[in-house]
Amino acid sequence: MAEAGTLETPRLILRPPVAEDLPWLLAAMNTEPVMRHLAGVRTAQEVEEGLAADIAAFAAPGGHRRWTVWLRDGEERVGRVGLFHVRSPAAPPALQGQREIGWTFAQSHWGKGYASEAARAVIALAFAGPALPVLYSQTSTSNAASTRMMRRLGFTFRPELGYVDPDYPPEDNPTTVWSLDAPA
């Protein structure tokens, strides 16, 4: 039986974040290639504070969820996938507070389908009772891999919701917004 908050797929286990994830986050996830479309590498303190916030939010009712994604054998972390609330002050009012999905994976695990597999598990959870009517995802046209993945997952491009986010460099603007309706 899986621990509370854990999701499982054929190849992956999505576990709630724990303090022991920090060394892996610093070594495998806080790298230039991984953080390229996420406003860049952060300081060790920022990574530690972010992890603490993720742990606290996961325990709070209605908080965001950012799972650490492990290979099924439980020996290796490969990435993170999360279900958040859109909180950028630059986002249009219609998008503020809406639920969004996002993912990041260690570069050594790119191109193996892990991000899509993990995202599908989180999408299924988001659309389970009480179901969300719609789920959003955001990126920029500069992030071709995430754009392709959103299309594969069935998201629809929503140009009317795109916006310029001052927290990101010009090459990662504007933010592109995608949506996925709950299954009928």
C-alpha positions as CSV (number, residue, x, y, z in Angstrom):
1,M,0.0,0.0,0.0
2,A,1.3,3.4,-1.0
3,E,2.1,6.1,1.7
4,A,-0.3,9.0,2.0
5,G,0.0,11.5,-0.9
6,T,1.9,9.1,-3.1
7,L,1.0,8.4,-6.7
8,E,2.2,5.4,-8.7
9,T,2.6,4.8,-12.4
10,P,4.0,1.8,-14.2
11,R,7.6,3.1,-14.0
12,L,7.5,5.9,-11.4
13,I,6.6,6.7,-7.8
14,L,5.5,10.3,-7.0
15,R,6.2,11.0,-3.4
16,P,5.6,14.0,-1.2
17,P,8.8,16.1,-0.8
18,V,11.0,15.6,2.2
19,A,14.0,17.4,3.6
20,E,16.3,14.6,2.4
21,D,15.5,15.7,-1.2
22,L,17.7,18.8,-0.7
23,P,21.1,17.4,-1.8
24,W,19.6,15.9,-4.9
25,L,17.8,19.2,-5.7
26,L,21.0,21.1,-5.4
27,A,23.0,18.7,-7.5
28,A,20.6,17.4,-10.2
29,M,17.9,20.0,-10.4
30,N,19.4,23.4,-9.7
31,T,21.5,23.3,-12.9
32,E,21.6,25.7,-15.8
33,P,20.0,23.2,-18.3
34,V,17.2,22.3,-15.9
35,M,16.5,25.8,-14.7
36,R,17.0,27.5,-18.1
37,H,13.3,28.2,-18.6
38,L,12.6,28.8,-14.9
39,A,14.4,32.1,-14.4
40,G,17.8,30.4,-13.9
41,V,19.8,28.7,-11.2
42,R,18.9,29.7,-7.6
43,T,21.1,30.1,-4.5
44,A,21.3,27.1,-2.2
45,Q,19.3,29.1,0.4
46,E,16.5,29.7,-2.2
47,V,16.4,26.0,-3.0
48,E,16.3,25.1,0.6
49,E,13.5,27.7,1.3
50,G,11.6,26.4,-1.7
51,L,11.8,22.8,-0.5
52,A,10.6,23.8,3.0
53,A,7.7,25.7,1.4
54,D,6.8,22.7,-0.7
55,I,6.9,20.4,2.3
56,A,4.6,22.7,4.3
57,A,2.2,23.3,1.4
58,F,1.9,19.5,0.8
59,A,0.7,19.1,4.4
60,A,-1.7,22.1,4.3
61,P,-5.3,21.6,3.0
62,G,-5.6,23.3,-0.3
63,G,-1.9,23.9,-0.6
64,H,0.1,23.3,-3.7
65,R,1.6,19.8,-4.3
66,R,5.0,19.2,-5.7
67,W,5.9,15.6,-5.8
68,T,9.4,14.2,-6.1
69,V,9.4,11.6,-8.9
70,W,11.4,8.4,-8.3
71,L,12.0,5.4,-10.5
72,R,9.8,2.6,-9.5
73,D,12.7,0.7,-7.8
74,G,12.9,3.6,-5.3
75,E,16.6,4.0,-5.8
76,E,16.8,7.2,-7.9
77,R,15.0,10.5,-8.0
78,V,14.4,11.7,-11.6
79,G,12.3,14.9,-11.4
80,R,9.5,16.8,-9.9
81,V,5.9,17.5,-10.9
82,G,3.5,19.8,-9.2
83,L,-0.1,21.0,-9.0
84,F,-0.1,24.7,-8.1
85,H,-2.2,27.9,-8.1
86,V,-1.3,30.5,-10.7
87,R,0.2,33.3,-8.5
88,S,2.2,35.5,-10.9
89,P,0.9,39.1,-10.4
90,A,1.5,39.6,-14.1
91,A,-1.0,36.9,-15.1
92,P,-4.4,38.1,-16.4
93,P,-7.2,38.2,-13.8
94,A,-9.0,35.2,-15.4
95,L,-5.9,33.1,-14.7
96,Q,-5.1,34.3,-11.2
97,G,-5.6,31.5,-8.6
98,Q,-6.4,28.9,-11.2
99,R,-4.8,25.4,-10.8
100,E,-1.8,24.7,-13.0
101,I,0.5,21.7,-13.5
102,G,4.2,22.0,-14.0
103,W,7.2,19.7,-14.2
104,T,11.0,19.7,-14.1
105,F,13.3,16.7,-14.6
106,A,17.0,16.1,-14.2
107,Q,18.8,16.4,-17.5
108,S,20.0,12.8,-17.3
109,H,16.4,11.7,-17.5
110,W,15.2,13.8,-20.4
111,G,13.7,12.1,-23.4
112,K,12.6,8.9,-21.6
113,G,8.9,9.8,-21.2
114,Y,9.0,10.2,-17.4
115,A,7.7,13.7,-17.4
116,S,4.6,12.8,-19.5
117,E,4.0,9.7,-17.4
118,A,4.2,11.6,-14.1
119,A,2.1,14.5,-15.5
120,R,-0.7,12.1,-16.6
121,A,-0.9,10.8,-13.0
122,V,-1.2,14.3,-11.6
123,I,-3.8,15.2,-14.3
124,A,-5.8,12.2,-13.3
125,L,-5.7,13.2,-9.7
126,A,-6.7,16.8,-10.6
127,F,-9.7,15.6,-12.4
128,A,-10.8,13.1,-9.8
129,G,-13.4,14.2,-7.2
130,P,-13.8,16.9,-6.3
131,A,-12.8,17.5,-9.9
132,L,-11.4,20.7,-11.3
133,P,-13.3,21.9,-14.4
134,V,-10.0,22.9,-16.2
135,L,-6.3,22.7,-15.6
136,Y,-3.7,25.1,-16.9
137,S,-0.1,24.9,-17.8
138,Q,2.4,27.7,-18.7
139,T,5.7,27.9,-20.5
140,S,7.2,30.1,-23.2
141,T,7.7,29.5,-26.9
142,S,11.4,29.2,-26.1
143,N,10.7,26.0,-24.2
144,A,10.0,23.8,-27.1
145,A,10.1,20.6,-25.1
146,S,7.4,21.6,-22.7
147,T,5.3,23.0,-25.5
148,R,5.5,19.7,-27.3
149,M,4.6,17.9,-24.1
150,M,1.5,20.1,-23.5
151,R,0.3,19.2,-26.9
152,R,0.9,15.5,-26.3
153,L,-1.0,15.7,-23.1
154,G,-4.0,17.3,-24.9
155,F,-3.7,20.8,-23.7
156,T,-5.0,23.6,-25.9
157,F,-3.1,26.8,-26.6
158,R,-4.9,29.9,-25.1
159,P,-3.3,32.9,-26.7
160,E,-5.8,35.3,-25.1
161,L,-4.3,34.4,-21.7
162,G,-0.6,34.9,-22.6
163,Y,1.3,37.6,-20.7
164,V,4.7,39.2,-20.1
165,D,6.1,38.1,-16.8
166,P,8.8,40.5,-15.5
167,D,10.3,37.6,-13.4
168,Y,11.6,36.0,-16.6
169,P,14.1,37.2,-19.1
170,P,13.0,38.6,-22.5
171,E,13.9,35.3,-24.3
172,D,11.3,33.5,-22.1
173,N,8.5,36.0,-22.7
174,P,5.7,36.1,-23.3
175,T,4.4,33.4,-21.0
176,T,2.2,31.1,-23.1
177,V,-0.8,29.6,-21.4
178,W,-2.4,26.2,-22.2
179,S,-5.6,24.6,-20.8
180,L,-7.0,21.1,-20.5
181,D,-10.7,20.6,-19.8
182,A,-11.9,17.9,-17.4
183,P,-13.1,14.8,-19.2
184,A,-16.9,14.8,-19.8
